[in-house]
Amino acid sequence: MEAHYIGFNMWVKAVEKAQSFDADKVIPAMIGVAVPNLTGGLSTMMPNHHITKPVYIGEIQADGQLNTVWQTPGTLVAQEWSPYLEGSRDLIADWRPPMSCGNFNVKTGKCGG
């Protein structure tokens, strides 16, 4: 839910920054946009189009409420792909020109789908 809230607010800022609703103008304008998240910090859109967010680990109490048992000291940048999955370590996501690709293979030099 929080990611949708953050993402929509980032889109609004990117539309304002691009002064357009045209996706080809809004997509590059998204990079670097920062908006408040729901935990009191700022989330930023990275070049891989993942947002920075804090991480919380919690446990559900008997009354249904959540108790935070661990949290990061700030926001984290997500990795595009898992370094533990075969073939995944060769992939990067970067929506900036000249790549403009969410699945770029550094070994083959090609975008995948």
Summary of the structure (lengths in Angstrom):
residues: 113
radius of gyration: 16.9
end to end distance: 26.5
largest distance: 53.1
contacts: 271
relative contact order: 0.14
helix: 25%
strand: 28%
